[in-house]
């Protein structure tokens, strides 16, 4: 029987943002960031009908971004906060910067909400699930970062915490972190794993997918193969000439500007200058 990788974007979105099935996301937040979520309201929850509409209208870039990210409003110790999570299977140019951009963007989004200006801003928690080694100095698979006063050894009054799970590494600090490693590596889930990890694995089994979901999966496979072909251009990251040549080829094939930015690290202004040259 055909299998779907749990590290596929659609599987990630379904497992962690399906309405009525929030235990997996709560558990992930607890296991990676050590936070206890009281209530959780997912923004743009999993919706196969929405994805089909985007496919039918050929809005593939928007589809890819929609299923790639998860955002939620949560309460932690009776205080409102925001939680964002992203799955990134392969390394990308400037991903460390990008991994901070989305939490920062979500943090700023609340500014002046209902006229509250700065008091409308909420604590932000980010979880990045990585299928590559971003931190190459050791084999630890979990990291947490926050604003920290290095002089007085205290955290900042506002919580801005970003965590990383590098699931291909081989050193973790808790049993549940090891179970998440098994989960994202598509291994059998051990009997001792929490129910929320077992349920996340069950919900994304290919046999439990509807015909509509299987159609979207097939189309996403083609989209991903095409995207990998785009990324197959060989260039040296430090050489501007190589990145410019990569951008020219991508422009000739009418790739979306946002993807060219991700692939090359060039700015939109630089890319448009090449397009008009």
C-alpha positions in Angstrom: 0.0 0.0 0.0 1.2 3.5 -0.8 2.6 5.5 2.1 2.7 9.2 2.6 5.7 10.7 4.4 4.8 12.5 7.6 7.4 15.1 6.6 5.3 16.1 3.6 3.7 19.6 3.8 0.1 18.3 3.5 0.6 15.6 6.1 2.1 18.2 8.4 -0.8 20.5 8.0 -3.4 17.7 8.5 -1.7 16.2 11.5 -1.3 19.5 13.4 -4.1 21.8 12.2 -7.2 19.8 11.7 -10.2 21.2 13.5 -11.0 19.2 16.6 -7.6 17.5 16.6 -5.3 19.9 18.4 -3.6 17.5 20.8 -0.7 16.9 18.5 0.2 20.6 18.3 -0.2 21.0 22.0 2.0 18.0 22.6 4.7 19.2 20.1 4.7 22.6 21.9 5.1 21.0 25.3 7.9 18.6 24.1 9.9 21.1 22.1 9.3 24.4 24.0 8.2 23.1 27.4 5.0 25.2 27.4 1.6 24.1 28.6 -1.2 25.3 26.3 -4.6 25.8 27.9 -6.6 26.7 24.8 -5.7 26.7 21.1 -7.4 28.4 18.2 -5.8 27.5 14.8 -5.8 30.2 12.1 -6.5 28.8 8.7 -7.1 25.2 9.8 -6.6 22.2 7.4 -9.1 22.4 4.6 -8.8 20.2 1.6 -11.5 22.1 -0.3 -9.5 25.3 0.0 -6.4 23.6 -1.4 -8.4 22.2 -4.3 -9.6 25.6 -5.2 -6.1 26.9 -5.2 -5.0 24.1 -7.5 -7.9 24.6 -9.9 -7.0 28.3 -10.1 -3.3 27.3 -10.6 -2.2 29.3 -7.5 0.5 26.8 -6.7 2.8 29.2 -4.8 -0.1 30.3 -2.5 -1.0 26.6 -2.0 2.5 25.7 -1.0 2.7 28.6 1.5 -0.8 27.9 2.9 0.0 24.2 3.7 3.5 24.9 4.9 2.9 27.0 7.9 0.7 26.7 11.0 -0.4 29.7 13.1 -2.5 29.7 16.2 -3.7 31.9 19.1 -3.2 30.2 22.4 -3.6 30.8 26.1 -0.8 29.9 28.5 -1.3 30.4 32.2 -4.5 32.4 31.3 -2.5 34.8 29.0 -3.0 35.1 25.3 0.0 34.3 23.0 0.7 33.3 19.4 2.2 30.1 18.3 3.7 29.5 14.8 5.2 26.3 13.4 6.9 25.5 10.1 8.2 22.4 8.4 11.4 22.7 6.4 12.7 19.4 5.0 15.7 20.7 3.0 18.2 23.5 3.8 17.6 26.8 2.1 19.6 30.0 1.6 19.1 32.4 4.6 16.8 29.9 6.4 18.1 31.0 9.9 16.9 34.6 9.1 13.6 33.3 7.7 13.0 31.2 10.8 13.0 34.4 12.8 11.0 36.4 10.3 7.8 34.5 10.5 7.5 34.6 14.3 8.5 38.3 14.2 5.9 39.0 11.5 3.2 37.2 13.5 4.2 39.1 16.7 3.9 42.5 14.9 0.6 41.5 13.3 -1.3 42.2 16.5 0.0 45.8 16.8 -2.9 48.2 17.3 -5.4 45.4 17.2 -8.7 46.9 18.4 -6.9 50.2 19.0 -4.6 48.6 21.6 -1.3 49.7 20.0 1.6 48.1 21.9 -0.5 46.5 24.5 -2.1 44.4 21.8 1.2 42.6 21.2 1.4 39.1 22.6 4.1 36.7 23.5 5.3 34.6 20.5 6.4 31.0 20.4 7.9 29.4 17.2 8.6 25.8 16.4 10.7 24.9 13.3 10.8 21.2 12.3 13.9 20.7 10.2 14.9 17.8 8.0 18.5 19.1 7.7 21.2 20.1 10.1 21.0 23.8 10.7 23.3 23.8 13.7 26.3 21.8 12.7 28.4 22.1 15.8 26.9 19.1 17.6 24.3 16.3 17.3 21.7 17.8 19.7 18.4 17.6 18.0 16.5 20.3 20.0 17.2 23.9 20.7 15.4 26.9 22.3 16.3 30.5 21.8 14.9 33.6 23.6 16.0 37.2 24.4 18.5 37.0 27.2 20.2 39.5 29.4 23.8 38.2 29.3 24.9 40.6 32.1 22.2 39.6 34.7 21.4 36.2 33.3 17.7 36.9 33.0 15.1 36.5 30.3 13.4 39.4 28.6 10.0 40.4 30.2 8.2 39.6 26.9 8.4 35.9 25.8 9.8 35.6 22.2 10.9 32.0 22.1 11.9 30.0 19.0 12.6 26.3 19.1 14.1 23.9 16.6 13.7 20.2 16.1 16.3 18.7 13.8 14.8 15.3 13.5 17.7 13.7 11.6 20.1 14.2 14.5 20.8 11.5 17.1 20.8 13.2 20.5 17.6 14.2 22.3 16.8 15.1 25.9 13.5 13.4 26.6 11.7 10.3 25.5 9.0 12.3 23.7 11.6 14.1 21.6 12.9 10.7 20.5 9.3 9.7 19.6 8.9 12.9 17.5 12.2 12.0 15.7 10.6 8.6 14.9 7.5 10.3 13.8 9.1 12.6 11.3 11.4 9.9 10.0 8.3 7.8 9.2 9.3 5.0 11.6 6.9 2.9 13.6 5.7 4.7 16.6 6.7 2.8 19.8 4.0 1.6 22.2 5.3 3.9 24.9 4.8 7.1 22.8 2.0 9.5 23.9 -1.4 9.1 22.3 -1.1 12.4 20.6 1.9 11.2 18.6 0.1 8.0 17.7 -3.0 9.9 16.7 -0.9 12.2 14.5 0.6 9.2 12.7 -2.8 7.6 12.3 -4.5 10.6 10.8 -2.0 10.9 8.0 -1.9 7.3 6.9 -2.6 7.1 3.1 -5.4 4.6 3.7 -7.2 7.2 5.8 -7.0 9.9 3.1 -10.1 10.8 1.0 -10.0 10.7 -2.8 -9.8 14.5 -2.8 -6.8 14.4 -0.5 -5.1 11.7 -2.6 -5.6 13.9 -5.7 -4.0 16.9 -3.9 -1.1 14.7 -2.8 -0.4 13.5 -6.4 -0.4 17.1 -7.6 1.8 18.2 -4.8 4.3 15.5 -5.7 4.5 16.9 -9.2 4.9 20.4 -7.8 7.6 19.3 -5.4 9.5 17.4 -8.2 9.4 20.6 -10.3 10.6 22.7 -7.4 13.5 20.3 -6.7 14.4 20.6 -10.4 14.6 24.4 -10.0 16.8 24.0 -6.9 19.0 21.7 -8.9 20.8 24.6 -10.6 24.4 24.4 -9.4 25.9 27.6 -8.0 28.3 28.6 -5.3 26.4 30.4 -2.5 29.1 33.1 -2.1 29.3 34.1 -5.8 26.9 36.8 -7.0 27.4 35.8 -10.6 26.2 32.3 -10.0 23.1 33.5 -8.1 22.3 36.0 -10.9 22.6 33.3 -13.5 20.3 31.1 -11.5 17.8 33.9 -11.3 18.0 34.5 -15.1 17.2 30.9 -15.8 14.4 30.9 -13.3 12.9 34.1 -14.8 13.1 32.5 -18.3 11.0 29.6 -17.0 8.5 32.0 -15.4 9.1 30.9 -11.8 7.3 32.9 -9.1 9.4 35.8 -7.8 9.1 34.7 -4.2 10.6 31.3 -5.1 13.5 32.9 -7.0 14.2 35.0 -3.8 14.3 31.8 -1.7 16.5 30.0 -4.3 19.0 32.7 -4.9 19.0 35.0 -1.9 18.7 38.0 -4.2 16.3 40.8 -3.4 13.1 41.4 -5.4 14.7 44.7 -6.7 17.8 42.8 -7.9 15.7 40.1 -9.6 13.5 42.7 -11.3 16.6 44.5 -12.5 17.7 41.2 -14.1 14.3 40.7 -15.7 14.3 44.2 -17.2 18.0 44.0 -18.4 
